[in-house]
Amino acid sequence: MASPTEIRKGRVMNYQGAPHLVLDMQHRTQGRQAGFVQATLRNLNTGSSTTQKFRSTETVEFMHTTTAKLEYSYIDDMGYHFLDPESFEDTVLPAEICEEIAKFLIETNTYDILLVDGKAVEVNLPAAVEMKVVDAPEGVKGDTASNVQKPVTTESGLSVMVPLFIKKDEVIRVSTETGDYLGRA
């Protein structure tokens, strides 16, 4: 057991019997009263977020976490399959965990997987991913006004607005935070 003052962003704690990831934390004091920690937590089982106050007299339990670099392989009825490149062990993450980030998962790319007590619970995406353009309409001749863009489709099915000069089979960099085009790879 630990003190709430040890709560930090990115740590995983056992709260109400389920693993919760700390998204944000603030230490607050109110006049002569004892201080408290206000934390925003995301339930790693359900994906729901909540804000909770922890008084300095309470105790919290942190869970053992590790990060593994695994290669994305494929998706099927069981979920998203990630392969350990050294041991060739298959790790499956449920579709509920990956559905929001699926558009950034590219086969054979390596991703950081958060493991809580040896169980995979979350995929940590890099700031940007490189994707191959599979469908790109031709730019209309004469459309040379500043910052003209066209929609293209990437290998993961993501639609991205790019400059007119991007063609089919080119590799582009896409921000995983906003989904915006960052440049050619």
C-alpha positions in Angstrom: 0.0 0.0 0.0 1.2 3.5 -0.8 0.2 7.1 0.0 -1.9 9.0 -2.6 0.9 11.5 -2.9 2.8 8.9 -4.9 0.1 8.9 -7.6 1.7 9.9 -10.9 0.5 10.2 -14.5 1.0 6.9 -16.4 1.0 4.6 -13.3 -1.6 1.8 -12.9 -3.4 1.4 -9.6 -6.0 -1.0 -8.3 -9.1 1.0 -7.7 -12.5 -0.6 -6.8 -11.0 -4.0 -7.7 -10.0 -3.1 -11.3 -6.9 -1.7 -12.9 -7.1 2.0 -13.5 -4.5 4.1 -15.5 -3.8 7.5 -14.1 -4.4 10.0 -16.9 -3.9 13.2 -14.8 -3.3 14.2 -11.2 -3.3 17.4 -9.2 -2.3 17.9 -5.6 -4.7 20.4 -3.9 -4.9 22.1 -0.5 -7.8 24.0 0.9 -6.9 26.5 3.6 -6.4 24.8 7.0 -7.7 21.5 5.8 -5.5 18.5 4.9 -4.5 18.3 1.3 -5.8 15.8 -1.2 -4.9 14.4 -4.6 -7.4 14.7 -7.4 -6.8 12.1 -10.1 -8.4 11.3 -13.4 -8.5 7.5 -13.9 -9.4 5.3 -16.8 -10.7 1.8 -16.1 -8.5 -0.5 -18.3 -11.3 -3.2 -18.4 -14.2 -1.0 -19.5 -12.4 2.1 -20.9 -14.5 4.5 -18.9 -12.9 7.5 -17.1 -13.6 9.0 -13.7 -12.2 11.8 -11.5 -11.6 10.7 -7.9 -10.3 12.5 -4.8 -7.8 10.7 -2.5 -7.2 12.2 1.0 -3.6 12.1 2.3 -4.8 9.7 5.1 -6.0 7.0 2.6 -3.8 4.3 1.0 -3.7 3.2 -2.6 -2.4 0.1 -4.3 -0.2 0.3 -7.4 -0.1 -2.7 -9.8 3.1 -4.1 -11.4 3.4 -2.9 -15.0 5.8 -3.6 -17.8 6.0 -2.5 -21.4 6.7 -5.0 -24.2 7.5 -4.2 -27.8 5.3 -6.4 -29.9 4.6 -6.6 -33.6 1.0 -6.2 -34.9 0.1 -9.3 -36.9 -3.7 -9.5 -37.8 -7.2 -9.2 -36.5 -9.8 -12.0 -36.2 -12.9 -12.9 -34.1 -10.7 -13.2 -31.0 -9.3 -9.7 -31.3 -6.0 -8.0 -32.3 -3.0 -10.3 -32.5 0.5 -9.1 -31.5 3.6 -11.2 -31.9 6.7 -11.2 -29.7 9.5 -11.0 -32.3 11.9 -13.0 -30.1 9.8 -15.7 -28.5 7.1 -15.8 -31.3 4.5 -15.8 -28.5 1.0 -14.5 -29.6 -0.7 -11.9 -27.4 -4.4 -11.1 -28.1 -6.0 -7.8 -27.2 -9.8 -7.6 -27.2 -11.5 -5.5 -29.9 -12.9 -3.1 -27.3 -9.3 -2.0 -26.3 -8.1 -1.4 -29.9 -11.2 -0.2 -31.8 -10.3 3.5 -31.3 -6.7 3.1 -32.5 -7.2 0.4 -35.1 -6.9 2.9 -37.9 -3.2 3.4 -36.8 -2.3 -0.3 -36.6 -0.2 -1.4 -39.5 0.8 -5.0 -40.0 4.5 -5.8 -39.1 4.9 -2.5 -37.2 6.1 -2.7 -33.6 4.1 -1.1 -30.8 4.5 -0.7 -27.1 2.0 -2.9 -25.2 1.3 -2.1 -21.6 1.2 -5.3 -19.5 -0.5 -5.2 -16.0 0.5 -8.3 -14.0 1.5 -10.0 -17.2 -1.9 -9.3 -19.0 -1.9 -7.0 -22.0 -4.3 -4.0 -21.4 -3.4 -1.2 -23.7 -1.5 -0.2 -26.9 0.7 2.9 -26.6 0.9 4.5 -30.0 4.0 6.4 -31.2 3.5 10.1 -32.0 3.3 9.3 -35.8 3.0 6.3 -38.0 4.1 5.7 -41.6 1.3 4.4 -43.9 1.1 3.5 -47.5 -1.4 5.3 -49.7 -3.7 2.8 -51.4 -6.2 5.1 -53.1 -5.5 8.7 -54.2 -7.5 10.6 -56.8 -5.6 12.7 -59.3 -5.2 16.4 -58.6 -7.3 18.6 -60.9 -5.1 20.6 -63.2 -5.4 24.3 -62.3 -6.0 23.6 -58.6 -2.9 25.4 -57.6 -4.2 27.8 -55.1 -2.3 27.8 -51.8 -2.8 24.8 -49.5 -5.2 22.8 -51.7 -5.7 19.3 -50.4 -7.3 16.0 -51.5 -8.5 13.0 -49.5 -6.5 9.7 -49.8 -7.1 6.3 -48.2 -4.2 4.5 -46.4 -3.6 0.8 -46.0 -5.5 0.8 -42.7 -8.5 2.4 -44.2 -7.9 5.8 -42.7 -8.9 8.8 -44.8 -6.3 11.6 -44.7 -6.3 15.1 -46.3 -3.0 15.5 -48.1 -1.4 17.9 -50.7 -2.2 17.3 -54.4 1.2 15.9 -55.2 0.7 12.7 -53.1 0.1 9.7 -55.3 -0.9 6.1 -54.9 1.7 3.7 -53.3 3.6 6.6 -51.6 4.3 6.3 -47.9 3.2 9.2 -45.7 3.6 10.1 -42.0 0.3 10.5 -40.1 -0.1 12.0 -36.6 -1.7 9.4 -34.2 -3.0 12.2 -32.0 -4.9 14.2 -34.7 -4.9 11.9 -37.7 -3.4 14.7 -39.8 -0.8 14.4 -42.6 2.7 15.3 -41.4 4.7 14.7 -44.6 6.3 12.1 -46.8 8.2 9.2 -45.2 
